[in-house]
Amino acid sequence: MKTTLDLPADVAQVLRLESARRGGRKAASLTSLVSAAVRKTYGMPAAKKPRIDLTPGRVVIRTAADAPKLTPALITAALYD
């Protein structure tokens, strides 16, 4: 999945300097630096897979205990975006 980011000039400059410090675009591209920063900042351990109970005429999906909780406000915000 690709996403276009509009980075502030100072952030873009820091990324360029870090890329150059690490050996240039082939050694550390801006894309890889941004990806690493996003993963480090917003990364969460992967939630366990949900348990799916199949019964005739019905499917029940039970989330894992460590899964992030969804609230109506989060769903509304996601649908708004």
N, C-alpha and C positions, 0 to 999 in steps of 0.2 A: 504494500500500500504506500502510495506516495502522497506527501502533503507539502504544500507550498507555504513557507514561512516568510513573514516580513520582519526581519530582524532589525533592531535599532543599529545605527551606524557604529556605536561604541562596541556593541556585542559582536558585530561582524568583524570589526578590526581586531578584537581580542582573539576571535577564532582564526583569522588569517595569521596572526602572529604565532599562535599555538601550533598551527599547521606547519608553518615554516620552521619552528623550533624542533618539531618532530621529524623533519626531513622532507617537507614539501607535500604536494597534493597526492603523490603516489603512496607515500608512507602514512599520511593522515589527512584524508580529504575532509572538507568542511562537513560533508554529509555524515561521515563517521563520527566526527567530533560532536556534532549536534545530537546525533542518535545516542551517543554515550552519555552526554549530559542529561538528556531527557530521561533515559533509563535510570541513571543514578539519582536524579531528583525525584521523579515520580514513580519509580519502580516499586512494586509490591511483590512479595512472594506469590507465586501462582496459587490460586485457590484449588482445593481438591475438587475432583469431578463430582457433580451431583449424583445422587442415587435416583434411579428411575424405577418406579414400581409399575409394572404393567398388569392390569387386570382387565378382564373382558369389558369393553366399552369405556374404559377410563385409563388415563395415564397420570400418575402422580410423580412430580419431580420434587425431590427434597434436596435443598442446598446443603452443602457442607457447613459445619459449624464455623469454620474460619472464613467463609465467603463474605464479601462486603455486603452490607445490608442496603437494600433498595428502599427508598422512601418515595411517596408520591411527588415530593418536590424535586427529587433527582430525576424521576421519569419525565416530569413536566419540563424541566430544564433541558434534558436530552432531546425531547421532541421539538422544543422551541428552536434549538440549534439546527 
